[in-house]
Amino acid sequence: MAVPIEGVPTDQEDREKCEWWKAKKWAYGILGRLFHRFVNPSQLPSPMQSKYGVFAEHFVTTFTPEIFKVYLHQVELYVSGQAWLGKKCQYQFFQFFTECIKPKSTWILLKPHVDSLMANFAFPSSLSTYPNKLCGRPILQNTVSYAKDEYENFSSPISGATSFLLSLASNCTKTSFLSMLQFINTVLRSNPTPAQRFGALTMMSVLSPFIVRHPDVKGSIEQFMVQFVLPKFTSQEPYLQSVACEVFGVVTKASITWTTE
């Protein structure tokens, strides 16, 4: 059901609090609870198998594809600018797509759309909110504090996007991990805006624990750091300094061996 434009405030913060979007948030939340419980019938606890096993099978085969179709359409409208989507609703969508990764029945639905969701939904979530709110703030401490607040808000879009990327990296390494790294490199080599660079480095920070262990990638980490990360320590943009420190910290903890000083 589309929310009528005349029925919601024009201010985005007020719109988040209006009755229409609160109702949508709770509707998505209820669907998310049901999906989490019944998406994988074989994983139901033994006491629930006899009582809910048949319903779980019916839910997965009948309801799940329709829910997926609606959610994907809502995301497509949002990323194309044809519809607005509240932050809590974005988070619920990320949670749903993350839950779709492990079960085979839902991975079949999600797999063709992974690259598009990563580039058009997860990536903008990692770049849009943080830089825009920090324009004009010269103090790195304020930057780090804001980033910490965003990640500690567990129902924020960036938190949902992070969970989505981590689940793809850990559960679909062969099919999705390398394509995510290719996307990051493409962004960084295409003369990006500061906000786009921040988003790509944020994704790099999220994926770094997997990158430093991957046999096909870990050998090129130093070159990546020298080319894209270390120069941002002296950036005029505080949020680029912050994310560069974040990436450097994750890589350092993994005991990377530097061949040059």
Phi and psi in degrees as GROMACS dihedral restraints (atoms count N, CA, C in turn):
[ dihedral_restraints ]
;  ai    aj    ak    al  type     phi  dphi    fc
    3     4     5     6     1   -77.6    20    10
    4     5     6     7     1   137.8    20    10
    6     7     8     9     1   -79.9    20    10
    7     8     9    10     1   124.8    20    10
    9    10    11    12     1   -65.2    20    10
   10    11    12    13     1   134.5    20    10
   12    13    14    15     1   -59.9    20    10
   13    14    15    16     1   -39.7    20    10
   15    16    17    18     1   -72.0    20    10
   16    17    18    19     1   -10.1    20    10
   18    19    20    21     1   -97.0    20    10
   19    20    21    22     1     1.9    20    10
   21    22    23    24     1  -129.4    20    10
   22    23    24    25     1   153.2    20    10
   24    25    26    27     1   -66.3    20    10
   25    26    27    28     1   155.8    20    10
   27    28    29    30     1   -79.2    20    10
   28    29    30    31     1   -31.0    20    10
   30    31    32    33     1   -70.5    20    10
   31    32    33    34     1   131.3    20    10
   33    34    35    36     1   -66.4    20    10
   34    35    36    37     1   -38.2    20    10
   36    37    38    39     1   -66.4    20    10
   37    38    39    40     1   -39.5    20    10
   39    40    41    42     1   -68.8    20    10
   40    41    42    43     1   -34.4    20    10
   42    43    44    45     1   -64.4    20    10
   43    44    45    46     1   -36.3    20    10
   45    46    47    48     1   -59.6    20    10
   46    47    48    49     1   -30.6    20    10
   48    49    50    51     1   -95.0    20    10
   49    50    51    52     1    -5.6    20    10
   51    52    53    54     1   -74.0    20    10
   52    53    54    55     1   160.6    20    10
   54    55    56    57     1   -62.7    20    10
   55    56    57    58     1   -38.1    20    10
   57    58    59    60     1   -59.0    20    10
   58    59    60    61     1   -48.4    20    10
   60    61    62    63     1   -79.2    20    10
   61    62    63    64     1   -25.4    20    10
   63    64    65    66     1   -65.0    20    10
   64    65    66    67     1   -41.4    20    10
   66    67    68    69     1   -62.9    20    10
   67    68    69    70     1   -42.6    20    10
   69    70    71    72     1   -63.8    20    10
   70    71    72    73     1   -42.4    20    10
   72    73    74    75     1   -57.6    20    10
   73    74    75    76     1   -46.6    20    10
   75    76    77    78     1   -70.3    20    10
   76    77    78    79     1   -34.1    20    10
   78    79    80    81     1   -63.4    20    10
   79    80    81    82     1   -46.2    20    10
   81    82    83    84     1   -64.1    20    10
   82    83    84    85     1   -36.9    20    10
   84    85    86    87     1   -64.6    20    10
   85    86    87    88     1   -40.6    20    10
   87    88    89    90     1   -66.4    20    10
   88    89    90    91     1   -44.5    20    10
   90    91    92    93     1   -60.2    20    10
   91    92    93    94     1   -38.7    20    10
   93    94    95    96     1   -62.9    20    10
   94    95    96    97     1   -40.2    20    10
   96    97    98    99     1   -63.7    20    10
   97    98    99   100     1   -46.1    20    10
   99   100   101   102     1   -62.0    20    10
  100   101   102   103     1   -44.1    20    10
  102   103   104   105     1   -62.6    20    10
  103   104   105   106     1   -44.2    20    10
  105   106   107   108     1   -59.7    20    10
  106   107   108   109     1   -38.7    20    10
  108   109   110   111     1   -77.2    20    10
  109   110   111   112     1   -37.8    20    10
  111   112   113   114     1  -113.6    20    10
  112   113   114   115     1     3.1    20    10
  114   115   116   117     1   -65.9    20    10
  115   116   117   118     1   -27.1    20    10
  117   118   119   120     1  -126.8    20    10
  118   119   120   121     1    85.1    20    10
  120   121   122   123     1   -55.3    20    10
  121   122   123   124     1   -34.2    20    10
  123   124   125   126     1   -68.2    20    10
  124   125   126   127     1   -18.2    20    10
  126   127   128   129     1   -97.6    20    10
  127   128   129   130     1     6.2    20    10
  129   130   131   132     1   -63.5    20    10
  130   131   132   133     1   140.4    20    10
  132   133   134   135     1   -57.1    20    10
  133   134   135   136     1   147.0    20    10
  135   136   137   138     1   -51.2    20    10
  136   137   138   139     1   -44.2    20    10
  138   139   140   141     1   -62.8    20    10
  139   140   141   142     1   -21.4    20    10
  141   142   143   144     1   -94.2    20    10
  142   143   144   145     1   -12.8    20    10
  144   145   146   147     1   -59.8    20    10
  145   146   147   148     1   -48.3    20    10
  147   148   149   150     1   -68.9    20    10
  148   149   150   151     1   -32.2    20    10
  150   151   152   153     1   -85.1    20    10
  151   152   153   154     1   -38.5    20    10
  153   154   155   156     1  -119.1    20    10
  154   155   156   157     1    -0.9    20    10
  156   157   158   159     1   -58.2    20    10
  157   158   159   160     1   -46.7    20    10
  159   160   161   162     1   -65.3    20    10
  160   161   162   163     1   -43.2    20    10
  162   163   164   165     1   -63.7    20    10
  163   164   165   166     1   -39.5    20    10
  165   166   167   168     1   -61.4    20    10
  166   167   168   169     1   -42.9    20    10
  168   169   170   171     1   -62.5    20    10
  169   170   171   172     1   -42.1    20    10
  171   172   173   174     1   -65.4    20    10
  172   173   174   175     1   -40.2    20    10
  174   175   176   177     1   -61.9    20    10
  175   176   177   178     1   -45.0    20    10
  177   178   179   180     1   -67.4    20    10
  178   179   180   181     1   -41.8    20    10
  180   181   182   183     1   -81.8    20    10
  181   182   183   184     1   -29.6    20    10
  183   184   185   186     1  -102.6    20    10
  184   185   186   187     1   -49.6    20    10
  186   187   188   189     1   -87.4    20    10
  187   188   189   190     1   -41.1    20    10
  189   190   191   192     1   -57.3    20    10
  190   191   192   193     1   -47.7    20    10
  192   193   194   195     1   -59.2    20    10
  193   194   195   196     1   -34.9    20    10
  195   196   197   198     1   -72.7    20    10
  196   197   198   199     1   -40.1    20    10
  198   199   200   201     1   -61.4    20    10
  199   200   201   202     1   -45.3    20    10
  201   202   203   204     1   -59.3    20    10
  202   203   204   205     1   -44.0    20    10
  204   205   206   207     1   -61.5    20    10
  205   206   207   208     1   -43.8    20    10
  207   208   209   210     1   -66.9    20    10
  208   209   210   211     1   -45.3    20    10
  210   211   212   213     1   -62.4    20    10
  211   212   213   214     1   -43.6    20    10
  213   214   215   216     1   -63.2    20    10
  214   215   216   217     1   -39.7    20    10
  216   217   218   219     1   -65.1    20    10
  217   218   219   220     1   -40.0    20    10
  219   220   221   222     1   -63.2    20    10
  220   221   222   223     1   -40.4    20    10
  222   223   224   225     1   -65.2    20    10
  223   224   225   226     1   -42.4    20    10
  225   226   227   228     1   -61.0    20    10
  226   227   228   229     1   -41.6    20    10
  228   229   230   231     1   -64.2    20    10
  229   230   231   232     1   -39.9    20    10
  231   232   233   234     1   -67.0    20    10
  232   233   234   235     1   -48.2    20    10
  234   235   236   237     1   -70.8    20    10
  235   236   237   238     1   -22.9    20    10
  237   238   239   240     1   -88.0    20    10
  238   239   240   241     1    -1.6    20    10
  240   241   242   243     1    80.9    20    10
  241   242   243   244     1    11.1    20    10
  243   244   245   246     1   -88.3    20    10
  244   245   246   247     1   -12.4    20    10
  246   247   248   249     1  -150.2    20    10
  247   248   249   250     1   154.1    20    10
  249   250   251   252     1   -98.1    20    10
  250   251   252   253     1   149.8    20    10
  252   253   254   255     1  -139.4    20    10
  253   254   255   256     1   122.4    20    10
  255   256   257   258     1   -63.3    20    10
  256   257   258   259     1   154.9    20    10
  258   259   260   261     1   -61.4    20    10
  259   260   261   262     1   -41.7    20    10
  261   262   263   264     1   -65.9    20    10
  262   263   264   265     1   -34.1    20    10
  264   265   266   267     1   -69.5    20    10
  265   266   267   268     1   -39.9    20    10
  267   268   269   270     1   -59.0    20    10
  268   269   270   271     1   -42.7    20    10
  270   271   272   273     1   -60.5    20    10
  271   272   273   274     1   -43.1    20    10
  273   274   275   276     1   -62.9    20    10
  274   275   276   277     1   -36.7    20    10
  276   277   278   279     1   -65.5    20    10
  277   278   279   280     1   -44.8    20    10
  279   280   281   282     1   -60.6    20    10
  280   281   282   283     1   -40.7    20    10
  282   283   284   285     1   -61.7    20    10
  283   284   285   286     1   -42.1    20    10
  285   286   287   288     1   -62.7    20    10
  286   287   288   289     1   -49.0    20    10
  288   289   290   291     1   -64.6    20    10
  289   290   291   292     1   -34.6    20    10
  291   292   293   294     1   -65.0    20    10
  292   293   294   295     1   -41.1    20    10
  294   295   296   297     1   -65.4    20    10
  295   296   297   298     1   -23.9    20    10
  297   298   299   300     1   -76.1    20    10
  298   299   300   301     1   -11.5    20    10
  300   301   302   303     1   -72.3    20    10
  301   302   303   304     1   -44.7    20    10
  303   304   305   306     1   -76.1    20    10
  304   305   306   307     1   -52.1    20    10
  306   307   308   309     1   -64.7    20    10
  307   308   309   310     1   136.4    20    10
  309   310   311   312     1   -61.7    20    10
  310   311   312   313     1   -37.1    20    10
  312   313   314   315     1   -64.9    20    10
  313   314   315   316     1   -33.1    20    10
  315   316   317   318     1   -93.5    20    10
  316   317   318   319     1   -27.3    20    10
  318   319   320   321     1   -62.6    20    10
  319   320   321   322     1   -33.9    20    10
  321   322   323   324     1   -59.6    20    10
  322   323   324   325     1   -38.6    20    10
  324   325   326   327     1   -72.2    20    10
  325   326   327   328     1   -40.1    20    10
  327   328   329   330     1   -79.7    20    10
  328   329   330   331     1   -36.8    20    10
  330   331   332   333     1   -50.7    20    10
  331   332   333   334     1   -45.4    20    10
  333   334   335   336     1   -64.7    20    10
  334   335   336   337     1   -15.5    20    10
  336   337   338   339     1  -110.0    20    10
  337   338   339   340     1     2.4    20    10
  339   340   341   342     1   -60.4    20    10
  340   341   342   343     1   -50.0    20    10
  342   343   344   345     1   -61.7    20    10
  343   344   345   346     1   -40.5    20    10
  345   346   347   348     1   -67.0    20    10
  346   347   348   349     1   -43.3    20    10
  348   349   350   351     1   -64.5    20    10
  349   350   351   352     1   -38.1    20    10
  351   352   353   354     1   -66.1    20    10
  352   353   354   355     1   -47.5    20    10
  354   355   356   357     1   -75.8    20    10
  355   356   357   358     1   -37.2    20    10
  357   358   359   360     1  -102.8    20    10
  358   359   360   361     1   -14.4    20    10
  360   361   362   363     1  -121.1    20    10
  361   362   363   364     1   -53.0    20    10
  363   364   365   366     1   -71.0    20    10
  364   365   366   367     1   -45.0    20    10
  366   367   368   369     1   -62.0    20    10
  367   368   369   370     1   -48.1    20    10
  369   370   371   372     1   -59.7    20    10
  370   371   372   373     1   -31.6    20    10
  372   373   374   375     1   -65.6    20    10
  373   374   375   376     1   -29.0    20    10
  375   376   377   378     1   -84.3    20    10
  376   377   378   379     1   -11.5    20    10
  378   379   380   381     1  -119.0    20    10
  379   380   381   382     1   -23.5    20    10
  381   382   383   384     1   -79.0    20    10
  382   383   384   385     1   -44.1    20    10
  384   385   386   387     1   -76.5    20    10
  385   386   387   388     1   -47.0    20    10
  387   388   389   390     1   -64.6    20    10
  388   389   390   391     1   -58.0    20    10
  390   391   392   393     1   -58.8    20    10
  391   392   393   394     1   -40.2    20    10
  393   394   395   396     1   -60.9    20    10
  394   395   396   397     1   -35.0    20    10
  396   397   398   399     1   -83.1    20    10
  397   398   399   400     1   -12.3    20    10
  399   400   401   402     1  -105.8    20    10
  400   401   402   403     1     3.5    20    10
  402   403   404   405     1   -57.2    20    10
  403   404   405   406     1   128.7    20    10
  405   406   407   408     1    89.7    20    10
  406   407   408   409     1    -3.0    20    10
  408   409   410   411     1   -94.4    20    10
  409   410   411   412     1   112.3    20    10
  411   412   413   414     1   -87.5    20    10
  412   413   414   415     1    -6.8    20    10
  414   415   416   417     1   -97.5    20    10
  415   416   417   418     1   122.9    20    10
  417   418   419   420     1   -62.3    20    10
  418   419   420   421     1   -33.3    20    10
  420   421   422   423     1   -60.4    20    10
  421   422   423   424     1   -42.3    20    10
  423   424   425   426     1   -62.3    20    10
  424   425   426   427     1   -37.9    20    10
  426   427   428   429     1   -61.9    20    10
  427   428   429   430     1   -49.3    20    10
  429   430   431   432     1   -64.2    20    10
  430   431   432   433     1   -39.7    20    10
  432   433   434   435     1   -62.9    20    10
  433   434   435   436     1   -41.6    20    10
  435   436   437   438     1   -65.6    20    10
  436   437   438   439     1   -43.2    20    10
  438   439   440   441     1   -60.3    20    10
  439   440   441   442     1   -41.6    20    10
  441   442   443   444     1   -62.0    20    10
  442   443   444   445     1   -42.8    20    10
  444   445   446   447     1   -62.2    20    10
  445   446   447   448     1   -42.0    20    10
  447   448   449   450     1   -63.4    20    10
  448   449   450   451     1   -43.6    20    10
  450   451   452   453     1   -73.3    20    10
  451   452   453   454     1   -26.3    20    10
  453   454   455   456     1   -83.3    20    10
  454   455   456   457     1    -9.3    20    10
  456   457   458   459     1   -84.9    20    10
  457   458   459   460     1    95.2    20    10
  459   460   461   462     1   -71.0    20    10
  460   461   462   463     1    -7.5    20    10
  462   463   464   465     1  -110.8    20    10
  463   464   465   466     1    23.4    20    10
  465   466   467   468     1   -90.3    20    10
  466   467   468   469     1   157.0    20    10
  468   469   470   471     1   -57.9    20    10
  469   470   471   472     1   -39.9    20    10
  471   472   473   474     1   -67.1    20    10
  472   473   474   475     1   -33.0    20    10
  474   475   476   477     1   -66.3    20    10
  475   476   477   478     1   -43.4    20    10
  477   478   479   480     1   -64.8    20    10
  478   479   480   481     1   -41.3    20    10
  480   481   482   483     1   -64.0    20    10
  481   482   483   484     1   -38.6    20    10
  483   484   485   486     1   -62.5    20    10
  484   485   486   487     1   -45.6    20    10
  486   487   488   489     1   -61.4    20    10
  487   488   489   490     1   -39.7    20    10
  489   490   491   492     1   -62.5    20    10
  490   491   492   493     1   -47.3    20    10
  492   493   494   495     1   -65.7    20    10
  493   494   495   496     1   -42.2    20    10
  495   496   497   498     1   -63.9    20    10
  496   497   498   499     1   -40.3    20    10
  498   499   500   501     1   -66.8    20    10
  499   500   501   502     1   -39.2    20    10
  501   502   503   504     1   -62.5    20    10
  502   503   504   505     1   -43.9    20    10
  504   505   506   507     1   -65.3    20    10
  505   506   507   508     1   -37.8    20    10
  507   508   509   510     1   -85.4    20    10
  508   509   510   511     1   -30.2    20    10
  510   511   512   513     1  -104.4    20    10
  511   512   513   514     1   -20.1    20    10
  513   514   515   516     1  -131.1    20    10
  514   515   516   517     1    49.3    20    10
  516   517   518   519     1   -58.6    20    10
  517   518   519   520     1   -43.7    20    10
  519   520   521   522     1   -71.3    20    10
  520   521   522   523     1   -33.0    20    10
  522   523   524   525     1   -97.0    20    10
  523   524   525   526     1   -24.8    20    10
  525   526   527   528     1  -125.4    20    10
  526   527   528   529     1   -29.2    20    10
  528   529   530   531     1   -62.0    20    10
  529   530   531   532     1   -50.6    20    10
  531   532   533   534     1   -67.1    20    10
  532   533   534   535     1   -32.4    20    10
  534   535   536   537     1   -68.5    20    10
  535   536   537   538     1   -32.1    20    10
  537   538   539   540     1   -66.4    20    10
  538   539   540   541     1   -42.0    20    10
  540   541   542   543     1   -65.4    20    10
  541   542   543   544     1   -38.2    20    10
  543   544   545   546     1   -63.0    20    10
  544   545   546   547     1   -39.0    20    10
  546   547   548   549     1   -62.8    20    10
  547   548   549   550     1   -44.4    20    10
  549   550   551   552     1   -59.1    20    10
  550   551   552   553     1   -46.7    20    10
  552   553   554   555     1   -64.1    20    10
  553   554   555   556     1   -38.7    20    10
  555   556   557   558     1   -62.5    20    10
  556   557   558   559     1   -43.2    20    10
  558   559   560   561     1   -62.8    20    10
  559   560   561   562     1   -47.6    20    10
  561   562   563   564     1   -69.4    20    10
  562   563   564   565     1   -25.2    20    10
  564   565   566   567     1   -94.3    20    10
  565   566   567   568     1     4.1    20    10
  567   568   569   570     1  -108.5    20    10
  568   569   570   571     1    32.4    20    10
  570   571   572   573     1    52.3    20    10
  571   572   573   574     1    59.4    20    10
  573   574   575   576     1   -73.9    20    10
  574   575   576   577     1   161.1    20    10
  576   577   578   579     1   -71.3    20    10
  577   578   579   580     1   162.4    20    10
  579   580   581   582     1   -55.1    20    10
  580   581   582   583     1   -38.6    20    10
  582   583   584   585     1   -66.1    20    10
  583   584   585   586     1   -41.8    20    10
  585   586   587   588     1   -65.6    20    10
  586   587   588   589     1   -38.8    20    10
  588   589   590   591     1   -63.3    20    10
  589   590   591   592     1   -41.0    20    10
  591   592   593   594     1   -60.9    20    10
  592   593   594   595     1   -44.4    20    10
  594   595   596   597     1   -61.6    20    10
  595   596   597   598     1   -43.0    20    10
  597   598   599   600     1   -65.6    20    10
  598   599   600   601     1   -42.0    20    10
  600   601   602   603     1   -70.3    20    10
  601   602   603   604     1   -31.0    20    10
  603   604   605   606     1   -64.2    20    10
  604   605   606   607     1   -43.2    20    10
  606   607   608   609     1   -62.6    20    10
  607   608   609   610     1   -39.1    20    10
  609   610   611   612     1   -61.1    20    10
  610   611   612   613     1   -41.4    20    10
  612   613   614   615     1   -63.1    20    10
  613   614   615   616     1   -41.6    20    10
  615   616   617   618     1   -62.8    20    10
  616   617   618   619     1   -41.7    20    10
  618   619   620   621     1   -88.9    20    10
  619   620   621   622     1    -7.2    20    10
  621   622   623   624     1   -54.3    20    10
  622   623   624   625     1   -41.7    20    10
  624   625   626   627     1   -57.6    20    10
  625   626   627   628     1   -29.3    20    10
  627   628   629   630     1   -85.2    20    10
  628   629   630   631     1   -34.8    20    10
  630   631   632   633     1   -62.9    20    10
  631   632   633   634     1   -43.7    20    10
  633   634   635   636     1   -70.0    20    10
  634   635   636   637     1   -11.5    20    10
  636   637   638   639     1  -106.0    20    10
  637   638   639   640     1   -13.1    20    10
  639   640   641   642     1   -77.3    20    10
  640   641   642   643     1   125.0    20    10
  642   643   644   645     1   -63.0    20    10
  643   644   645   646     1   -28.4    20    10
  645   646   647   648     1   -87.1    20    10
  646   647   648   649     1    -7.3    20    10
  648   649   650   651     1  -120.9    20    10
  649   650   651   652     1   -35.7    20    10
  651   652   653   654     1   -60.1    20    10
  652   653   654   655     1   -24.6    20    10
  654   655   656   657     1   -71.0    20    10
  655   656   657   658     1   -17.7    20    10
  657   658   659   660     1  -103.9    20    10
  658   659   660   661     1     8.5    20    10
  660   661   662   663     1   -63.9    20    10
  661   662   663   664     1   -44.6    20    10
  663   664   665   666     1   -59.5    20    10
  664   665   666   667     1   -44.9    20    10
  666   667   668   669     1   -61.0    20    10
  667   668   669   670     1   -41.4    20    10
  669   670   671   672     1   -62.3    20    10
  670   671   672   673     1   -44.5    20    10
  672   673   674   675     1   -62.0    20    10
  673   674   675   676     1   -45.3    20    10
  675   676   677   678     1   -65.4    20    10
  676   677   678   679     1   -37.1    20    10
  678   679   680   681     1   -81.9    20    10
  679   680   681   682     1   -39.2    20    10
  681   682   683   684     1  -117.4    20    10
  682   683   684   685     1   -21.9    20    10
  684   685   686   687     1  -104.9    20    10
  685   686   687   688     1   -56.4    20    10
  687   688   689   690     1   -57.4    20    10
  688   689   690   691     1   -38.8    20    10
  690   691   692   693     1   -61.4    20    10
  691   692   693   694     1   -21.1    20    10
  693   694   695   696     1   -80.7    20    10
  694   695   696   697     1    -5.9    20    10
  696   697   698   699     1   -61.6    20    10
  697   698   699   700     1   -27.6    20    10
  699   700   701   702     1  -108.6    20    10
  700   701   702   703     1    17.5    20    10
  702   703   704   705     1   -64.6    20    10
  703   704   705   706     1   149.9    20    10
  705   706   707   708     1   -77.2    20    10
  706   707   708   709     1   -11.5    20    10
  708   709   710   711     1   -96.5    20    10
  709   710   711   712     1   116.4    20    10
  711   712   713   714     1   -62.7    20    10
  712   713   714   715     1   -33.7    20    10
  714   715   716   717     1   -71.5    20    10
  715   716   717   718     1   -26.1    20    10
  717   718   719   720     1   -72.7    20    10
  718   719   720   721     1   -37.3    20    10
  720   721   722   723     1   -59.2    20    10
  721   722   723   724     1   -43.6    20    10
  723   724   725   726     1   -63.7    20    10
  724   725   726   727     1   -48.8    20    10
  726   727   728   729     1   -70.5    20    10
  727   728   729   730     1   -30.7    20    10
  729   730   731   732     1   -64.0    20    10
  730   731   732   733     1   -41.7    20    10
  732   733   734   735     1   -62.4    20    10
  733   734   735   736     1   -38.4    20    10
  735   736   737   738     1   -63.8    20    10
  736   737   738   739     1   -48.1    20    10
  738   739   740   741     1   -63.0    20    10
  739   740   741   742     1   -44.0    20    10
  741   742   743   744     1   -61.2    20    10
  742   743   744   745     1   -40.8    20    10
  744   745   746   747     1   -63.9    20    10
  745   746   747   748     1   -43.3    20    10
  747   748   749   750     1   -64.3    20    10
  748   749   750   751     1   -43.7    20    10
  750   751   752   753     1   -66.8    20    10
  751   752   753   754     1   -39.7    20    10
  753   754   755   756     1   -63.4    20    10
  754   755   756   757     1   -41.0    20    10
  756   757   758   759     1   -61.8    20    10
  757   758   759   760     1   -26.9    20    10
  759   760   761   762     1   -82.8    20    10
  760   761   762   763     1     4.4    20    10
  762   763   764   765     1    60.7    20    10
  763   764   765   766     1    48.8    20    10
  765   766   767   768     1   -64.2    20    10
  766   767   768   769     1   141.9    20    10
  768   769   770   771     1   -96.8    20    10
  769   770   771   772     1   119.4    20    10
  771   772   773   774     1   -90.3    20    10
  772   773   774   775     1   130.8    20    10
  774   775   776   777     1   -91.1    20    10
  775   776   777   778     1   -16.1    20    10
  777   778   779   780     1  -127.8    20    10
  778   779   780   781     1   153.0    20    10
